[in-house]
Structure formats: structure tokens, C-alpha cells
Amino acid sequence: MEIIPYGKQNITDDDISEVVSCLKSDYLTQGPMVEKFEKSFSNYVDSKYAIAVSNGTAALHLSVLALGLQKGDKVITTPLTFAASANCIKYCGAEAIFVDIDPDTFLLDYNKVKKLIESSPKDAFKGIITVNFAGRVNDKERFKELVDKHNMWIVEDACHSPGGHFIDKSNNIQKSGNGRYSDTAIFSFHPVKHIATGEGGMITTNDYSLYEKILKLRTHGITKIKSNFLNDKTLAGSSLNENEYPLWYMEMQHLGFNYRLCDINSALGFSQLKSAGTKLNKRIEIAKIYNDFFSSKDYIINHSKYVAGHAYHLYVITVSNRKELYDFLRINKIFTQIHYFPCHLMPYYRNLGWKEGDCPNAEEYYKNCISIPMYPELSELQINYILLKIDQFYLNQNENS
């Protein structure tokens, strides 16, 4: 058996052909392929606007900047996430407030968030960054109702959930990133994600004013839209009798960043998006096999149960003897991963005052969690081998106890 990683990209001949076509075109960056990818992605998630950026971290940073996050503000997020979900808050000089997870769903606990907001002074928090951990989409309708009462915003970290959804109170499907219950949503196109561009990210929103702000911030704070120019025409280089700004003119109106995605990456993303639905269905099929297997195993504490709309970027099980299982599987060429060490206990955040016991559910989860292989190209033989080896490990544990 060859090594089975926990996740991997799949690059097809069609993907390669699309990238080669871009390489042969007139534009490698700031060309038409970026907008083409953006429009296709906004159609995929059913949002009005999409902005391609250099990675998911850039998407987070630009989102909170556009929402006006400033030094001294406070934003609520989950400790069970990659560090970028919280770090983007610190980039703005604001304070990340970690609220514990629901131990059953592994998602930010709505009831704990509600209790914190309602027991705090008015306007104590500017917003919430929810995270669709492992691909399970947070019920943002509840969060949206809560934040609207307290003049807050929501950023949906949907890096794990393109193609996923939740069911609202009216029994309607609400796609991850569609913007109906969040101000912005952000996605990552890292190779282990559903859609791979090498490095890359996307921001979706239904708010045109946010869309305009993010476009400027993505490119150094510069605009080329004549109707938005602030300097007068003659200062820009026009003659006194000319009514238009010169064609070359542009203005830097904000302190922005170079967070653009190039056409080469966009071409790969545009091609990958064509098969995203098929690949998502395959992930769901694999998850159902895992679910059926683990539901009868007494060594499983919890697992990524089947939930309508779960995008299954990860398939997580929580078990005893996690470290021993990790080592055993690695010896048998099954490379698992741990998602994630609680963010609030990273040394950086510990130095800011966070400590053990602040988020006990997330801390207990970390002691037992392990992400087993989950990607569309897993074969039936590989899946059966993974399950056989996990079962074998715990059978041996019982025999030796």
C-alpha cells in the first residue's frame, strides 16, 4: 500500500490545458481570467459579488478591514480553527475573544456567544467570525438575528465548506458563502481544499459598498474608476479645456495591500470549479461509509456525523489513545493530521492572557481528535484499508489491556 495522505489535490488534463492556455495568452496577471473565475464562483455559491485574492488569510484581513475593524475593537471567534481566523483581528490592532465550541458539532457554540454578548456592555463587540469547521456549515440565521440586535457584523470563514449549506427556519437551503446571513464570506484554495489554485482565496458578499472597498484594498488602495476620483482633472494631467481624466490616471485613496490573485491561479481555479460538485458528492459518499462504520464502534467518542450540507473537507474522529493511533497509522502508511491545536493556547495568545480552562470543550476535543484521510480520489481499497487498520489498533489495545 502506498502512502495515503489525509488530503491532496487532484489536477486533471483539463486543468493543465486551462493553465497552459493562460500562459500562452497576453495576461498572466490582472487579466480577464480573474474576473471569469470570480463570476463563476459567485454563481457557484449564489452570491452577488466575488473578489479573488492571494489566499484565505488575505480574504480574512480584507474583510475585517472593509468592515472598519480598528484598534481596541473586540471580535468573537472560535478557538477551533486555523490561526488566521483570529490573527486577522490582531492585524487591525483589535482583540480576539475566543468562545468555546459545541462538543457535539465542533462549531462555535451559539448559546455561549449569545450569553457573552447579552451579559456584556452595549457595543462591546464589533463582530463575529464564524468558522465552518471540517465543512459543517454554521447556522448563521441564528447568529444573524443575534448580531442585528447588537449592531454587529458577521464574517463567515468558509474555507472548509465550498458547496456546503445549512437549512434555514423556512426549510430553505442556504449555500455557504451566499451572503444572506453574513456580511462577507471567505474561502481558501490551498491544495488540500475542495478547489485548488496552488495558493488563493475568495471573498463573497452581497453588499456593493463592501465589494467596492475590498476591490480597492486588494490593490494598494488604488482605484481606476473615474467617477470615484478625488483629485481634480488638471492635477491629474488633463488640459484646462478637457472634461475627462487622462486614460493613464489612477488614485490611491486608502492604505491597501497587494493581495491580488494572478490569472494563472485563476485559470486553475476556474477549471477546478467545473468538477467541484462531482468531487463534493464523492466526499459525501466517503463520509457515509465512514459514518456507517464508526457508528457501531465503542472506541469512538465522536465523529463527523452525516449532516445535510456538510462539505466534508475533513473527517474527524475523537478517540482515546490518539497519539498511539496516530503513530500506528503512520507506520502503516496512513498519514492523518490533527485539526487543530486550540488557538487560544498558542504561545502568542497565551501571552495575551488566555489560559488553559478558558475553552474547556475545545481543549478536551484537541486531546482526542484525529483527521483521517478524506479526498475524492480515495479508492474503495484504500478506504477499507484505513478502517481495517483503525479497527485493528483498538482490537490489539483490548487484547493487551
C-alpha positions in Angstrom: 0.0 0.0 0.0 1.3 3.4 -1.0 1.2 6.3 1.5 -2.3 7.6 2.0 -2.3 11.3 3.0 -5.1 13.0 4.9 -5.8 15.2 1.9 -4.4 16.0 -1.5 -5.2 17.9 -4.7 -6.3 16.4 -8.0 -5.1 18.1 -11.1 -6.6 16.9 -14.4 -5.6 17.2 -18.0 -8.4 19.8 -18.4 -6.9 21.8 -15.5 -3.5 21.7 -17.1 -4.9 22.7 -20.5 -6.7 25.7 -19.0 -3.5 26.9 -17.3 -1.4 26.4 -20.5 -3.9 28.5 -22.4 -3.5 31.2 -19.8 0.3 31.0 -20.1 0.0 31.5 -23.9 -2.3 34.5 -23.5 -1.5 38.1 -23.2 -2.2 38.3 -19.5 -0.5 36.4 -16.6 -1.9 38.8 -14.0 -4.6 41.5 -13.8 -6.3 40.0 -16.9 -9.7 38.6 -17.8 -9.3 35.2 -16.2 -9.5 36.7 -12.7 -13.0 38.1 -13.4 -14.0 35.0 -15.2 -13.2 32.9 -12.1 -14.9 35.4 -9.8 -18.1 35.3 -11.7 -18.1 31.5 -11.9 -17.5 31.3 -8.2 -20.2 33.8 -7.2 -22.7 31.7 -9.3 -21.5 28.5 -7.6 -22.2 29.9 -4.1 -25.1 32.1 -5.2 -23.7 35.4 -4.0 -23.9 38.8 -5.8 -20.2 39.5 -5.8 -16.9 37.7 -5.5 -13.3 39.0 -5.2 -10.4 36.7 -5.9 -7.4 37.2 -3.6 -4.0 35.7 -2.9 -5.0 33.4 -0.1 -7.6 32.8 2.6 -5.7 34.8 5.1 -5.8 37.8 2.8 -9.5 37.3 2.4 -10.0 37.5 6.2 -7.8 40.5 6.5 -9.5 42.4 3.7 -12.9 41.5 5.1 -12.3 42.9 8.6 -10.6 46.0 7.1 -13.5 46.7 4.9 -15.9 46.3 7.8 -14.0 49.0 9.6 -12.3 47.0 12.3 -9.9 49.2 14.4 -7.5 49.2 17.3 -9.3 48.5 20.5 -12.3 46.7 19.0 -13.3 43.2 20.0 -14.4 40.3 17.7 -15.7 36.9 18.8 -14.4 33.8 17.2 -13.8 30.1 17.8 -10.6 28.5 19.3 -11.1 25.5 17.0 -9.7 27.0 13.8 -6.5 27.7 11.9 -4.7 30.7 13.4 -5.6 33.0 10.5 -9.2 33.3 11.6 -8.1 35.0 14.8 -4.9 36.6 13.5 -6.8 38.8 11.0 -8.4 40.5 14.0 -5.0 41.2 15.5 -3.7 42.6 12.2 -6.1 45.5 12.8 -5.0 46.0 16.4 -8.3 44.6 17.7 -8.8 41.9 20.3 -9.8 38.3 19.5 -12.3 36.9 22.0 -12.5 33.1 21.9 -15.8 31.5 22.8 -15.9 27.7 23.3 -17.2 25.1 20.8 -20.3 22.9 21.0 -18.7 19.5 21.8 -21.2 17.7 19.5 -20.8 19.8 16.3 -17.3 21.1 16.9 -18.6 24.6 15.9 -18.8 27.9 17.7 -21.4 27.5 20.5 -24.3 29.8 19.7 -25.6 29.8 23.2 -22.3 30.7 24.7 -21.9 33.5 22.2 -25.4 34.8 23.0 -24.8 34.7 26.7 -21.5 36.6 26.4 -23.0 39.4 24.2 -26.1 39.8 26.3 -24.1 40.0 29.6 -21.6 42.5 28.2 -21.9 46.3 28.0 -23.6 47.7 24.9 -21.5 47.8 21.8 -18.8 45.7 23.5 -18.2 43.6 20.3 -17.9 44.7 16.7 -18.5 41.3 15.0 -18.2 37.5 14.9 -16.1 35.4 12.7 -17.8 32.0 12.4 -15.9 29.0 11.1 -17.4 26.1 9.2 -15.0 23.7 10.8 -14.4 20.5 8.8 -17.1 21.5 6.3 -20.1 21.7 8.6 -21.9 24.9 7.9 -22.8 27.1 10.9 -26.5 28.0 11.2 -25.8 31.7 10.5 -29.5 32.6 10.5 -29.5 32.4 14.3 -26.2 34.3 14.5 -27.5 37.0 12.1 -30.6 37.6 14.2 -28.4 37.9 17.3 -25.9 40.4 15.7 -28.6 42.5 14.2 -29.9 43.2 17.7 -26.4 44.4 18.8 -25.2 46.3 15.7 -22.5 43.7 14.9 -21.3 42.1 11.7 -20.6 38.5 10.7 -17.7 37.1 8.6 -18.2 33.5 7.6 -14.9 31.6 7.4 -16.0 29.1 4.8 -12.6 27.8 3.9 -13.7 24.2 4.7 -17.2 24.4 3.1 -17.4 25.5 -0.6 -20.6 23.8 -1.9 -21.9 23.2 1.6 -25.1 24.6 3.0 -27.4 24.8 6.1 -31.2 24.6 6.2 -32.9 27.8 7.5 -36.1 28.1 9.6 -38.2 28.2 6.4 -36.6 24.9 5.3 -34.7 26.6 2.5 -31.1 25.6 1.5 -28.7 28.4 2.3 -25.4 27.9 0.5 -22.2 28.6 2.3 -21.0 32.0 1.2 -24.2 33.2 -0.4 -24.2 36.4 1.8 -27.7 36.2 3.0 -26.7 35.9 6.7 -23.2 37.2 6.7 -21.5 40.5 5.6 -18.7 38.6 3.9 -17.6 35.0 3.5 -14.1 33.9 2.8 -12.7 30.8 1.0 -9.3 29.2 0.6 -7.9 27.4 -2.5 -5.0 25.7 -0.8 -4.2 22.3 -2.5 -5.9 20.2 0.2 -9.2 22.2 -0.1 -12.1 21.4 -2.4 -10.9 23.7 -5.1 -7.1 24.1 -5.6 -5.3 27.0 -7.2 -1.9 26.4 -5.5 -2.4 29.4 -3.3 -5.5 31.6 -3.5 -8.7 32.7 -1.8 -12.1 34.4 -2.5 -14.3 36.8 -0.7 -18.1 36.8 -1.4 -20.6 39.4 -0.4 -24.0 40.8 -1.4 -23.1 44.3 -0.2 -21.9 46.5 -3.1 -20.3 49.1 -0.8 -18.2 46.4 0.8 -17.4 45.0 -2.7 -16.0 48.3 -3.8 -14.0 48.8 -0.6 -12.4 45.3 -0.9 -11.5 45.9 -4.6 -9.6 49.0 -3.6 -7.9 47.4 -0.6 -6.9 44.3 -2.6 -4.8 46.5 -4.9 -2.9 49.0 -2.8 -6.0 51.1 -2.1 -5.9 52.2 -5.7 -9.0 52.9 -7.9 -9.2 53.4 -11.7 -12.9 54.3 -11.6 -13.2 57.8 -12.9 -16.5 58.6 -11.1 -14.7 57.9 -7.8 -11.6 60.2 -8.4 -11.0 62.9 -5.8 -8.2 65.0 -7.4 -9.3 67.5 -10.0 -8.7 66.8 -13.7 -6.0 69.3 -14.3 -3.9 68.0 -11.3 -4.3 64.5 -12.8 -2.8 65.8 -16.1 -5.7 66.9 -18.2 -5.7 70.2 -20.2 -7.8 73.0 -18.9 -10.3 72.5 -21.7 -10.6 68.7 -21.3 -13.6 67.2 -19.5 -12.2 63.8 -18.9 -9.3 62.4 -16.7 -6.4 61.1 -18.8 -6.5 57.4 -19.6 -3.5 56.6 -17.5 -4.7 58.2 -14.3 -5.4 56.3 -11.1 -5.7 57.2 -7.4 -4.5 55.7 -4.2 -7.3 56.6 -1.8 -6.7 54.1 1.1 -3.8 52.3 2.5 -4.2 49.0 0.8 -2.3 45.8 0.0 -1.1 43.7 -2.9 -3.5 40.8 -2.3 -4.3 40.0 -5.9 -4.7 36.6 -7.4 -3.0 36.2 -10.8 -4.6 34.8 -14.0 -2.6 31.6 -13.8 -4.0 30.7 -10.5 -7.5 31.9 -11.6 -7.3 29.7 -14.7 -6.7 26.6 -12.5 -9.5 27.6 -10.1 -11.9 28.2 -13.0 -11.2 24.8 -14.3 -11.4 23.1 -10.9 -14.7 24.7 -10.2 -16.3 22.8 -13.1 -15.8 19.5 -11.3 -16.4 20.9 -7.7 -19.9 19.4 -7.5 -18.9 16.0 -8.5 -15.9 16.0 -6.1 -18.2 17.2 -3.3 -20.6 14.3 -3.9 -17.7 11.9 -3.7 -16.6 13.3 -0.3 -20.2 12.8 0.9 -20.1 9.2 -0.3 -16.9 8.5 1.6 -18.2 10.2 4.7 -21.3 7.9 4.6 -19.0 4.9 4.5 -17.1 6.2 7.5 -20.3 7.1 9.3 -21.8 3.6 8.9 -18.5 2.0 10.1 -17.9 4.2 13.2 -21.5 4.4 14.4 -21.2 0.9 15.9 -17.7 1.3 17.3 -17.4 1.8 21.1 -13.9 3.2 20.8 -15.2 6.3 19.0 -16.1 9.2 21.3 -17.4 11.4 18.4 -17.1 11.7 14.7 -18.1 13.9 11.8 -21.7 12.5 11.6 -23.8 12.9 8.4 -25.4 16.3 8.4 -27.2 17.8 5.4 -25.0 20.3 3.7 -21.7 19.1 5.3 -18.9 19.7 2.8 -16.5 17.2 4.5 -13.2 19.0 3.9 -12.1 16.9 6.9 -13.4 13.8 8.5 -12.6 13.9 12.2 -12.9 11.2 14.8 -12.3 11.7 18.5 -10.8 8.7 20.3 -8.8 7.6 23.3 -5.1 6.8 22.7 -5.0 9.3 19.9 -1.2 9.6 19.8 -0.7 5.9 19.7 -3.3 5.6 16.9 -1.6 8.4 15.0 1.8 6.6 15.2 0.3 3.2 14.4 -1.5 4.5 11.3 1.7 6.3 10.2 3.7 3.1 10.4 1.1 1.6 8.2 1.4 4.4 5.6 -1.8 6.2 6.6 -0.9 9.8 7.2 -3.5 11.5 9.4 -3.5 15.1 10.7 -4.6 16.9 13.8 -7.1 19.8 13.4 -6.5 21.9 15.4 -4.5 22.8 18.5 -6.7 25.3 20.3 -5.9 28.7 19.0 -6.2 30.4 22.4 -3.4 28.2 23.8 -0.9 29.2 21.1 2.0 31.0 22.9 1.1 34.3 21.2 -2.4 34.3 22.6 -1.3 32.8 26.0 1.0 35.9 26.2 -2.1 38.0 25.8 -3.7 36.4 28.8 -5.6 33.3 27.5 -5.0 30.1 29.5 -6.0 26.5 30.0 -9.6 26.2 31.1 -10.9 29.2 29.1 -12.4 27.0 26.4 -12.7 23.5 28.0 -14.7 21.9 25.2 -12.1 22.8 22.6 -9.3 21.7 24.9 -10.9 18.3 25.5 -11.6 17.9 21.8 -7.9 18.5 21.0 -6.8 15.7 23.3 -8.7 13.2 21.3 -9.1 14.4 17.7 -7.6 13.0 14.6 -8.5 13.7 11.0 -8.4 10.6 8.8 -7.9 10.7 5.0 -10.7 12.5 3.1 -10.4 13.4 -0.5 -12.4 12.4 -3.6 -9.8 10.2 -5.2 -9.7 7.7 -2.2 -10.3 4.3 -3.6 -12.5 1.6 -2.1 -9.4 -0.4 -1.4 -7.8 2.5 0.5 -10.9 3.3 2.5 -11.3 -0.4 3.6 -7.6 -0.5 4.5 -7.9 2.7 6.6 -10.9 1.3 8.5 -9.3 -2.1 8.9 -6.2 -0.6 10.5 -8.1 1.6 12.9 -10.2 -1.4 14.0 -7.0 -3.5 14.3 -5.4 -0.9 16.5 -8.2 -0.9 19.0 -8.6 -4.7 18.9 -4.9 -5.0 19.8 -5.4 -2.4 22.6 -8.3 -4.5 24.1 -6.3 -7.7 23.8 -3.3 -6.1 25.6 -5.3 -4.5 28.4 
